[in-house]
Amino acid sequence: MNDILFLRDIRGQDHALGMIRRAGASKRMAHAYLFRGPRGVGKRSTAMAFARFLLCREAADADACGQCVSCRKAASGNHPDIQTIVPEGAAIKIEQIRAMQRYLAFPPLEGELRVTIIIRAQSMAAVAANSLLKILEEPPPGNLIILTAEDNAPILPTIISRCQVLGFNNLSQTEVSQILAGEEEFDTTAIALARLSAGSPGLALKSADNGIPQLQERVTVMLIHARQKEPIINEALALAEDCAALKDDLPIFLQGVYAWLVDLAWHASGEGQRGFAADLSAEEMELSRAIKVRGIHQRMEQVKQARTRLRRKCNPRAVCELLLLRLTYPDA
Ligand SMILES: [Zn+2]
């Protein structure tokens, strides 16, 4: 059911993860959490991984060890102190909350803590919600309750007020994850190296020898000029000629441009600490905010297409001309 076993494997939820990992590591958890956010962004996986971490007997680096007896039971879905309540049919029913009330009367079976995860809490009928509210008002010691709910569904304010609410990521961040998931055709090591060499031209990397960082810099300047409504056609054509002259190293240049766009996307989606996004200049950050994740995604597609055309032995200069014009005006 759940492939993700560790908190460290969950992507794109840095705020919520930071909060719960710190809380878990210091044993200062709230007694109830509400994970709220769009559907399918990892609320449930995070709740399960958080439970495994809290019950792990050898936890290190604010995460479960994956090896101890507790982790093994949890991974097989048989840990008696991890209880999951999912909607029966369309809703969580009052009987399910009553059953929860009964086991909460007893201490945890294996250790000092029991974690109950209530999935899609927004589906509770009023009577079940009121029953849960009584539990949340005075939860028996040794229990942590985690609710997950979609953010567009109403939940009793009295329930919300008794939970620490953690927001899960918005659509643009999900979009970025999808973008990154689609980059397998690019060698990620090469991307990192190309990006690194772009940020530090002094590094003794192959791309530094043939002026790739300078070419990437010219791409950046061209896009910024285009935003400022300055004519760029001549610059694009001259740049295309210089790029085409890279010959066999042209794909390295494309990887560098692609990696740069990934960093712009991280910045545009509010995850500026990822990748090399923190190394972007003020002008690049402004550019990324102006063209937004969608515009950046369009440009990433253009880079992929250029790469495909090169593989098909299209004329490199024509490929570069088209790419540079499309990078500047993707809707043209
Ligand atoms: Zn463990």
Boltz pocket constraint, residues with backbone or C-beta under 6 A from the ligand:
constraints:
  - pocket:
      binder: B
      contacts: [[A, 52], [A, 55], [A, 56], [A, 57], [A, 58], [A, 59], [A, 64], [A, 65], [A, 66], [A, 67], [A, 68], [A, 69], [A, 70], [A, 71]]
      max_distance: 6.0
